[in-house]
Amino acid sequence: MSTILIGFTVPISVALDNLLLAVVLLGAIFNARAVWQLGAHHPVARAALLLFGWLFVAMFYGTASLSEAAGILGKYLDLAFIPLFMLLLTGPRERQWAQYSFLASMGLTLLLSYLVGLGILAPQHWMCADAGTANPVIFHSHITQNNMMAFAAFLALLNMRKAFSRRAQLAWGVFALLAMVNVLFMVQGRTGYMILSILLAWSAWSALCGYFRSRGKVCGWKQGLGLLLALVGFALAAYYTSPRLSERVSQVSAEYQVWQPNRGGDSSTGLRLDFYYNTLHIVQQHPLFGVGTGGFPEAYAQQTQGKDVMKIRNPHNEYLMIAAQTGVFGLLLLLHLFYAQWRNAPGLDTPFERDAARGLVLAYMVNCLFNSALLDHADGLFFAFMTAVLFAGMNREKKIG
């Protein structure tokens, strides 16, 4: 039950997350052997443990103190929870309730976001500091809320596709539509725009191919081109009908055009480009093993010494964060984790799980481009939780690699 409830608390409360994780961890004490066996034999759990294991090794060769390194390693501990979550979610009923737990939480977030956004409810003291009619975020930052809301809309579309009754289809469709409007027209998170776009493309492609397969036909380039044109049309329509969306996209373009290395502090895009630019220099200087787990802040401070650049603790890009700390080996293990998920998705029992699993990979591959998504508590825990929800029931006979 505690694992299922994490789906509800992860979009809402860090404190409740930690309480439930402590309860779940007690289960590992009594099931340590089963957790180890699952982690060793399940390809996705194994890939997650390999990445966490390399981060653990990298604690001992960097310049960071052991306590600093352990603090950063603790932020990646969610990866090590994946086999334990899987063990506790082996039954299809438990996995379904875990999914619904997350969707119920996002439904609550959606309701409150609309109430605040429409001015019906004034921002409360327990809401996010940025909450307001112009940016109705509730429990977490606008980035985290938009990322999770985009995935919730995607899951709702998949549930609508598999629903049998018209009433259920209508309910899931309304949820998905309201969530998409919230992402595109109400909340400011630009990463959420991109995640929603790629998930809509994947959902449409998988539905189109399923339709053709059911009629003994093959999805080819003509269908792909037609879908691409339809999605481009949808993107243009959203861009021109949403002042917030068009403003944010145009702002990124304008800020990118005027950016110069280490002189981008006047804009959010310029700041991020400075983060990436300097972190790439760190990776270039330490390509094989990186600067060690926890060593990024000091390495970045040295790289930007004497420059008018913001000092940061992570580069807002998980690929660069992993590469800077653990080198090319760690980066390959991160990519291997995504590959293991994508590769083994066909081994899942239902079309819903298969499509949702690959959607999760696509969402986090995009998320990691613009945020340190596995380092962040909410995004990292959600990744571990949803990975377990979708892959715990993988048919071992269909296992691919």
C-alpha positions, 0 to 999 in steps of 0.5 A, a space after each residue: 500500500 505504501 508503494 501505491 500511495 507514493 504515486 499520490 504523494 510524489 506530485 504533492 509533498 516531499 515530506 510524505 514521500 520520504 515517510 512512505 519511502 522509509 516504510 517501503 525500505 522496511 520491506 527491503 529488510 525482510 525481502 533483501 534476497 528477493 530484491 537482490 535477485 530481481 535487481 540482478 535478473 530484471 534487465 531494467 532494474 539491473 540497468 538502474 542499479 548499474 548506474 547507481 553503482 557507478 555513481 557510488 564508485 565515483 564517490 571515492 575518486 573525486 575532490 568532494 568530501 565523502 559527506 558531500 559525495 554521499 549527499 549527492 548520491 542520496 539524491 540518486 537513491 531512487 534508482 536503487 528503489 526500482 527493484 524494491 518497488 517492482 517486487 511490491 507491484 508484481 500484481 496487475 491490480 497493484 500496478 493499476 491502483 498505483 497508476 490511478 493513485 498518480 492520476 488522482 493526485 494530478 486530478 487534484 492538482 489540475 482542479 486546484 490549478 484551474 480554480 487559482 487560474 480562473 481566480 475562483 480560489 486565491 493562492 494559499 500559503 501552502 501552495 507553491 510560491 509562484 502560484 497565481 492566476 498568471 501561473 497557477 502552480 500548486 505543489 511543486 515548481 512550474 517545471 515539475 508540475 508541467 512535466 508531470 501534467 504532460 505525462 498525466 495527459 498522456 496516460 489519460 489518452 492511453 486509458 481512453 483508448 483502452 476503455 470499453 464504455 462511452 462514459 469512461 472514454 468521455 471521462 478520460 478524454 475530458 481529463 486529457 483535454 483539461 490537462 493539455 490546456 493546463 500545460 499549454 495555456 496556463 502554466 509556464 513550464 517550457 519543458 512540459 510543452 516539449 514533453 507533451 508534444 513528443 508524447 502526443 506524437 508517440 500516442 498518435 503513432 502507436 494508435 495509428 500503427 495499432 489500427 493498421 495492424 488490426 487490419 493486417 496492414 503495415 504502418 509505412 512512411 506515408 502514414 508517418 508523413 501524414 501524422 507528422 503534417 497533422 502534428 505540425 498543424 496542431 503545434 502551429 495552432 497551439 502556438 498561434 492561439 496561446 499567447 503564453 506559449 508563443 511568447 515563451 517560445 519566441 523569448 527562447 529564440 530571441 535570447 538564443 540569438 543574442 547569447 555569447 559565452 559567459 555573458 548570458 546572465 540577463 536571460 534564462 536561456 542565456 543562463 542555461 547556455 552558460 551552464 551547458 557551455 562551461 559544463 562541456 568544458 569540465 567534461 572535456 577536461 575529465 572525459 573518462 571518469 569525470 570529477 566524481 560524485 558530488 564534485 560538480 559544484 567545485 569543478 564548475 566554480 573553478 571553471 568559471 573563476 574570474 567570470 561573471 557567471 552564476 555559480 550552480 550545483 547542477 547544470 540543469 541537464 542530466 546528461 551533462 551532470 552524469 558525464 561531468 561527475 562520472 565521465 563517459 562510462 556513467 553517461 553510457 550507463 544512463 543511456 543504457 538505462 533508457 535503452 533497456 526500458 525501450 528495448 524491453 517494452 515489447 515484453 510487457 503484457 498489454 498494449 497500454 503498458 507497452 505504449 506507456 513504457 516507451 512514452 516514459 522513456 521519451 518523456 525523460 529523454 526530453 526532460 533530461 535535456 533541460 533539467 537534472 531530472 534524476 537528481 531532482 527529488 520529485 522527477 527522480 522519484 516519479 521516474 523510479 515509481 513509474 518505471 516499476 509500475 510499468 515494468 514490474 509485470 514484464 513477461 520473462 518469456 518475452 524478455 528481450 535483453 
